[in-house]
Amino acid sequence: MRPIWHTTLQTMLMAAMLAACTAATQDHPAELGGLELPACDDSEDIVIHRGYTASYNHTTLTPDWVAWELTAEESRGECNGTYSFSRDPQVSFPKASREDYSYSGWDKGHMAPRADMKWSEKALEESYYFTNICPQDHTMNSGAWRKIEELTRRVAREYGTVYVVCGPVHGSGQYGQAGSVSVPDAFFKALAVMTGNGYRTVGFLVENNKQTGTPRKYAVSVDSVEAVVGRDLFPLLPEEAEASFDWNEWNK
């Protein structure tokens, strides 16, 4: 979903996006648009940026979820600007800042990764908003999470388009705070693609500690991810598309 930078049209786009979030029908999902958007409602602080849509939580100071559509062409983007992490001007206070992460020992971990946003300098710059950032263990961020990000780009190139939603899992709070930001226990990511035989999905759950395994180690059904996060991640898809996965369809 790409925002339109005109006030009236952006308002219309937000209304359409919320309608897609809460749509109950599963007839012809590709025709409805917003396939990457999870179930949500108008109580959430949802922001639309050039490359991603996010729901920001003012209690945890992290996104509840970040969603985007990645095409094969976008996965090969070559923009390479240098940007600083910054507060999202579309998000009201309270919200995270660089000071929260300073000397915390946690990485500023992208949900929608920088490499997925290199098709547009605007998309790349906005990926550095704290709307898109969570505290991540450095080893996990550069290990297991990075490998899942790389897999996602390969999937986009294989199938032409992949729909992605990911975010933190805040459970026991075992890792405490990074400044005022709640450190997640784990992270989830869910992927959906259209194949010649219908929609296929896969999910991943990764603990926020020294995880370095391959994506297969963390792969689960989208239904399993939804049970953990308590949200329908692909409400426009038939339920049977989320119930299981064939790893051979993802490991190409």
C-alpha positions as CSV (number, residue, x, y, z in Angstrom):
1,M,0.0,0.0,0.0
2,R,1.5,3.3,-1.1
3,P,0.3,6.6,0.5
4,I,-0.9,9.6,-1.5
5,W,0.6,12.8,-0.3
6,H,-2.5,15.0,-0.4
7,T,-4.5,15.7,2.8
8,T,-7.9,14.8,1.3
9,L,-6.7,11.7,-0.6
10,Q,-4.7,10.6,2.4
11,T,-7.8,10.7,4.6
12,M,-9.6,8.6,2.0
13,L,-6.8,6.2,1.9
14,M,-6.8,5.8,5.7
15,A,-10.5,5.0,5.6
16,A,-10.0,2.4,2.9
17,M,-7.1,0.9,4.7
18,L,-9.2,0.5,7.9
19,A,-11.9,-1.1,5.9
20,A,-9.4,-3.6,4.6
21,C,-8.2,-4.2,8.2
22,T,-11.6,-5.1,9.4
23,A,-13.1,-6.7,6.2
24,A,-15.0,-9.9,7.1
25,T,-15.4,-11.2,3.6
26,Q,-12.9,-13.7,2.1
27,D,-14.3,-13.6,-1.4
28,H,-11.6,-12.7,-4.1
29,P,-9.2,-11.4,-1.5
30,A,-6.6,-10.1,-4.0
31,E,-9.3,-7.8,-5.5
32,L,-9.9,-6.1,-2.1
33,G,-6.3,-4.8,-1.6
34,G,-4.4,-4.5,1.6
35,L,-3.7,-8.2,1.7
36,E,-0.7,-7.6,4.1
37,L,-2.8,-5.8,6.7
38,P,-3.8,-7.6,9.8
39,A,-7.1,-7.3,11.6
40,C,-7.3,-3.9,13.4
41,D,-9.8,-1.3,14.4
42,D,-10.0,2.5,14.8
43,S,-8.8,2.4,18.4
44,E,-5.3,1.8,17.0
45,D,-2.8,4.5,16.1
46,I,-2.2,3.5,12.5
47,V,0.3,5.4,10.3
48,I,0.8,5.0,6.6
49,H,4.3,5.6,5.1
50,R,5.7,5.2,1.7
51,G,6.8,1.6,2.1
52,Y,4.9,0.3,5.1
53,T,1.9,0.6,7.4
54,A,2.2,0.4,11.2
55,S,0.1,0.3,14.3
56,Y,2.0,2.2,17.1
57,N,1.5,1.3,20.8
58,H,1.9,4.2,23.1
59,T,2.3,2.0,26.2
60,T,5.1,-0.3,24.9
61,L,6.5,2.5,22.6
62,T,6.9,-0.1,19.9
63,P,4.8,-1.0,16.9
64,D,2.2,-3.7,17.5
65,W,2.7,-4.6,13.9
66,V,4.3,-3.4,10.7
67,A,3.0,-4.5,7.3
68,W,4.1,-4.1,3.8
69,E,3.9,-5.6,0.3
70,L,7.3,-6.4,-1.3
71,T,7.6,-7.0,-5.1
72,A,10.5,-8.6,-6.9
73,E,11.4,-5.2,-8.4
74,E,11.4,-3.5,-5.0
75,S,13.6,-6.2,-3.5
76,R,16.3,-5.2,-5.9
77,G,16.2,-1.5,-5.0
78,E,19.5,0.5,-5.1
79,C,18.8,3.6,-3.0
80,N,21.4,3.8,-0.4
81,G,21.0,7.1,1.5
82,T,22.2,7.5,5.1
83,Y,19.5,8.4,7.6
84,S,19.3,8.8,11.4
85,F,16.8,7.0,13.6
86,S,14.1,9.6,14.5
87,R,10.7,10.1,15.9
88,D,7.8,9.7,13.6
89,P,6.1,13.1,13.0
90,Q,2.8,11.3,12.4
91,V,2.8,9.7,15.8
92,S,1.6,11.5,18.9
93,F,3.4,11.4,22.3
94,P,4.4,9.4,24.2
95,K,6.8,7.8,21.6
96,A,10.3,6.3,21.5
97,S,13.4,8.4,21.0
98,R,17.1,7.7,20.4
99,E,17.8,8.4,24.0
100,D,15.7,5.4,25.0
101,Y,18.1,3.1,23.2
102,S,21.4,4.9,24.2
103,Y,23.6,2.6,26.2
104,S,20.8,0.2,26.6
105,G,22.7,-2.7,25.1
106,W,19.8,-3.3,22.6
107,D,19.9,-2.9,18.8
108,K,17.5,-0.5,17.1
109,G,15.9,-3.3,15.2
110,H,14.0,-2.6,12.0
111,M,10.7,-4.4,11.5
112,A,10.3,-3.5,7.8
113,P,14.0,-3.8,7.0
114,R,16.1,-1.2,5.3
115,A,16.9,-3.5,2.4
116,D,13.2,-3.9,1.6
117,M,12.8,-0.2,1.4
118,K,15.7,0.6,-1.0
119,W,13.4,1.1,-4.0
120,S,12.6,4.7,-2.8
121,E,14.7,7.2,-0.9
122,K,11.5,8.3,0.9
123,A,10.6,4.7,1.9
124,L,14.2,4.2,3.1
125,E,14.2,7.3,5.2
126,E,10.9,6.5,6.8
127,S,12.1,3.0,7.7
128,Y,14.2,4.7,10.3
129,Y,11.2,6.1,12.2
130,F,10.8,4.6,15.6
131,T,7.3,3.5,14.5
132,N,9.3,0.8,12.7
133,I,11.8,0.0,15.4
134,C,12.0,-2.4,18.4
135,P,14.8,-3.3,20.9
136,Q,16.5,-6.4,19.6
137,D,19.3,-8.6,20.8
138,H,22.3,-7.8,18.6
139,T,23.1,-11.5,17.9
140,M,19.5,-12.3,17.0
141,N,19.1,-9.1,14.8
142,S,22.3,-9.9,12.8
143,G,21.7,-13.7,12.9
144,A,18.3,-15.4,12.7
145,W,16.3,-12.2,12.0
146,R,18.6,-11.1,9.2
147,K,18.3,-14.6,7.6
148,I,14.5,-14.4,7.7
149,E,14.7,-11.0,6.1
150,E,16.9,-12.3,3.3
151,L,14.6,-15.2,2.8
152,T,11.7,-12.8,2.4
153,R,13.4,-11.0,-0.4
154,R,14.2,-14.3,-2.2
155,V,10.5,-15.2,-1.9
156,A,9.5,-11.8,-3.5
157,R,11.8,-12.6,-6.4
158,E,10.5,-16.2,-6.7
159,Y,6.8,-15.4,-6.6
160,G,6.7,-11.8,-7.8
161,T,5.1,-10.4,-4.7
162,V,5.2,-11.3,-1.0
163,Y,2.9,-9.8,1.7
164,V,4.5,-9.4,5.0
165,V,3.4,-8.5,8.5
166,C,5.7,-8.7,11.6
167,G,6.2,-7.2,15.0
168,P,7.1,-7.8,18.6
169,V,5.7,-10.3,21.1
170,H,5.4,-8.6,24.5
171,G,4.8,-11.4,27.1
172,S,6.4,-11.7,30.5
173,G,8.6,-8.6,30.1
174,Q,11.6,-10.7,31.1
175,Y,14.0,-8.3,29.4
176,G,12.7,-5.1,31.1
177,Q,13.0,-1.7,29.4
178,A,15.3,0.1,27.1
179,G,14.7,3.6,28.5
180,S,11.0,3.9,28.4
181,V,10.6,1.3,25.7
182,S,9.4,-2.2,26.6
183,V,11.8,-4.9,25.3
184,P,9.9,-7.7,23.5
185,D,10.2,-11.3,24.6
186,A,10.2,-12.4,20.9
187,F,9.3,-11.4,17.4
188,F,6.9,-12.7,14.8
189,K,6.8,-12.5,11.0
190,A,4.2,-13.9,8.6
191,L,4.5,-14.2,4.8
192,A,1.8,-14.8,2.2
193,V,2.2,-15.4,-1.5
194,M,-0.1,-16.2,-4.4
195,T,0.8,-19.4,-6.3
196,G,-0.8,-21.2,-9.2
197,N,-2.5,-23.3,-6.6
198,G,-3.8,-20.5,-4.4
199,Y,-2.4,-18.6,-1.5
200,R,0.4,-20.0,0.7
201,T,1.6,-18.7,4.0
202,V,4.3,-19.3,6.6
203,G,5.1,-17.8,9.9
204,F,8.2,-17.4,12.1
205,L,8.6,-16.9,15.9
206,V,12.1,-15.9,17.2
207,E,13.0,-15.4,20.8
208,N,14.7,-12.1,21.5
209,N,18.1,-13.6,22.6
210,K,21.1,-15.0,20.9
211,Q,19.3,-16.8,18.1
212,T,21.5,-17.6,15.0
213,G,19.6,-20.5,13.4
214,T,18.3,-20.8,9.8
215,P,14.7,-19.7,9.0
216,R,13.5,-23.4,9.0
217,K,14.3,-23.6,12.8
218,Y,11.7,-20.8,13.5
219,A,9.1,-21.6,10.9
220,V,5.6,-22.4,12.0
221,S,2.1,-22.0,10.6
222,V,0.5,-18.6,10.5
223,D,-2.3,-20.0,12.7
224,S,0.4,-20.8,15.3
225,V,1.7,-17.2,15.2
226,E,-1.8,-15.8,15.5
227,A,-2.4,-17.9,18.6
228,V,0.7,-16.2,20.2
229,V,-0.1,-12.6,19.1
230,G,-3.9,-12.8,19.4
231,R,-4.6,-11.3,16.1
232,D,-5.8,-12.4,12.6
233,L,-2.7,-11.6,10.5
234,F,-4.3,-12.2,7.1
235,P,-8.0,-11.6,7.5
236,L,-8.6,-11.5,3.8
237,L,-7.2,-15.0,3.2
238,P,-9.2,-18.3,3.6
239,E,-8.5,-19.9,6.9
240,E,-7.1,-23.1,5.3
241,A,-4.3,-21.0,3.8
242,E,-3.0,-20.3,7.3
243,A,-3.3,-23.7,8.9
244,S,-0.1,-25.3,7.6
245,F,2.9,-24.8,5.5
246,D,5.1,-26.7,3.1
247,W,8.7,-25.7,3.7
248,N,9.7,-26.7,0.2
249,E,7.6,-23.9,-1.2
250,W,9.7,-21.4,0.8
251,N,13.2,-22.9,0.6
252,K,13.9,-22.4,-3.1
